[in-house]
Amino acid sequence: MTLGNGFATMHQWVQWYEYTGVYGGTIWIWAINILVFLIYIGLREAQSRPVRQKLVIALIAFLVLPLAFSLHRYTHYEEQVNPSNIVVAQPNIDPYEKSGTIPVSNQIDILTKLCDSIGQVNTEFLSGRKLLYPSIWTRTISAVIITFCRRNTFYPNIKTETL
């Protein structure tokens, strides 16, 4: 169970998810709940004062340190000077027609026209959905992608070496 997704609307608070992911957020929520429960039990059962103080300090540390780190990271973030330009295209192809009635070359043409309409000269990455690929194996998929990129000479910065 992932409780860490609950902070999706408060992304400023969870910049540390970059390192731990939502599972780290889940553990964080569990730890805070356990500490609150232990403090409650300690108050109810007249626990010794030093133990309660340690629990309260641990609770404050568990709350404040990740939040302070996240808010600092969020407010001091600087955007890269030259970010990547990425085009993610999803052609309007019926998934039931793509496997048999529309040849792969026509699907590539559709994707090419779509990318040309939204791509720019500095586009570095093009991404199409998996419906475009024939249902054979990865080698064929890579060949289709490289063919698409080579046919599309409008994008001189395209990265094909990772395909």
C-alpha positions in Angstrom: 0.0 0.0 0.0 1.4 3.4 -0.9 0.3 6.3 1.3 3.0 8.5 -0.1 0.9 9.4 -3.1 -1.4 11.4 -0.8 1.0 14.4 -1.1 0.5 14.8 -4.9 -1.2 18.1 -4.4 1.5 19.4 -2.0 4.6 18.6 -4.1 6.5 21.4 -2.3 6.5 19.2 0.9 7.9 16.1 -0.7 10.9 17.1 -2.8 12.8 14.4 -0.9 10.8 11.8 -2.9 13.5 12.3 -5.5 15.6 10.1 -3.3 13.1 7.7 -1.6 10.1 7.6 -3.9 6.6 7.3 -2.7 7.5 4.3 -0.6 9.8 6.5 1.4 6.7 8.8 1.9 4.7 5.8 3.0 7.3 4.9 5.6 7.4 8.6 6.7 3.6 8.6 7.2 3.8 5.3 9.2 6.6 6.6 11.4 4.8 9.8 12.2 1.6 7.8 13.0 3.5 5.4 15.2 5.1 8.3 17.1 1.8 10.0 17.6 0.3 6.8 18.8 3.2 6.2 21.2 2.9 9.7 22.6 -0.9 9.2 23.0 -0.3 5.9 24.9 2.4 7.5 27.0 0.0 10.3 28.0 -2.8 7.8 28.7 -0.7 5.5 30.8 1.4 8.2 32.7 4.7 7.3 31.0 7.8 8.9 32.4 8.5 12.5 31.3 12.0 11.8 29.7 10.5 9.1 27.5 7.6 11.3 26.4 10.1 14.2 25.7 12.2 11.9 23.5 9.1 10.8 21.6 7.9 14.4 21.1 11.4 15.4 19.9 11.5 12.5 17.5 8.0 13.4 16.2 9.1 17.0 15.6 12.3 15.9 13.9 10.4 13.5 11.7 8.0 16.3 10.7 10.3 19.3 10.4 13.5 17.9 8.8 12.0 16.4 5.7 9.6 19.4 5.3 12.4 21.9 5.7 14.7 20.0 3.3 11.9 19.9 0.7 10.8 23.6 1.1 14.5 24.6 0.8 15.0 22.5 -2.3 11.8 23.7 -3.9 12.5 27.4 -3.3 16.1 27.3 -4.4 15.7 25.2 -7.5 17.1 26.8 -10.7 15.9 25.7 -14.1 18.6 24.5 -16.5 19.6 27.1 -19.1 19.1 24.7 -22.0 16.5 22.2 -21.2 15.6 19.3 -23.6 12.8 19.6 -26.0 10.7 16.5 -26.0 7.8 15.5 -28.2 5.4 12.8 -26.9 2.9 11.9 -29.6 -0.1 9.7 -29.5 -1.7 9.2 -32.9 -5.4 8.6 -32.9 -5.2 5.0 -34.1 -7.9 2.5 -33.1 -6.0 -0.2 -31.1 -8.2 -2.9 -32.6 -7.3 -1.8 -36.2 -3.6 -1.2 -35.7 -2.6 -4.9 -35.4 -4.1 -6.1 -38.7 -5.7 -3.5 -40.9 -3.2 -0.6 -40.8 0.3 -1.4 -41.9 3.2 -0.3 -39.7 4.5 2.0 -42.5 1.2 3.9 -42.5 1.3 4.1 -38.7 4.8 5.6 -38.9 3.5 8.1 -41.5 0.7 9.2 -39.2 3.2 9.6 -36.3 5.6 11.5 -38.6 2.9 14.0 -39.6 1.8 14.4 -36.0 5.4 15.0 -34.8 6.0 17.4 -37.6 3.0 19.5 -36.6 4.2 19.9 -33.0 7.9 19.3 -33.1 10.5 22.0 -33.4 14.0 22.2 -34.9 15.6 21.8 -31.4 13.6 18.7 -30.6 15.9 16.1 -29.1 13.5 13.2 -28.2 10.5 11.8 -30.0 8.2 9.3 -28.3 5.3 7.4 -29.7 3.1 5.0 -28.0 3.6 1.3 -28.0 0.6 0.8 -30.4 2.9 2.0 -33.1 5.2 -0.9 -32.7 4.6 -4.3 -34.3 4.0 -7.0 -31.9 7.1 -9.0 -32.8 10.2 -8.3 -30.6 12.4 -5.5 -29.4 14.9 -5.7 -32.3 12.0 -5.0 -34.7 10.7 -2.2 -32.4 14.1 -0.5 -32.4 14.4 -0.8 -36.2 11.0 0.9 -36.5 12.0 3.7 -34.2 15.4 4.3 -35.9 13.7 4.2 -39.3 11.2 6.8 -38.1 14.0 9.0 -36.8 16.0 8.7 -39.9 13.0 9.5 -42.2 12.4 12.6 -40.1 15.2 14.9 -41.1 13.5 17.9 -39.6 15.0 17.0 -36.2 18.8 17.4 -36.5 19.3 17.0 -32.7 17.4 13.7 -32.4 19.1 11.2 -30.1 19.1 7.8 -31.9 22.2 6.3 -30.3 20.2 5.2 -27.2 17.6 3.3 -29.3 
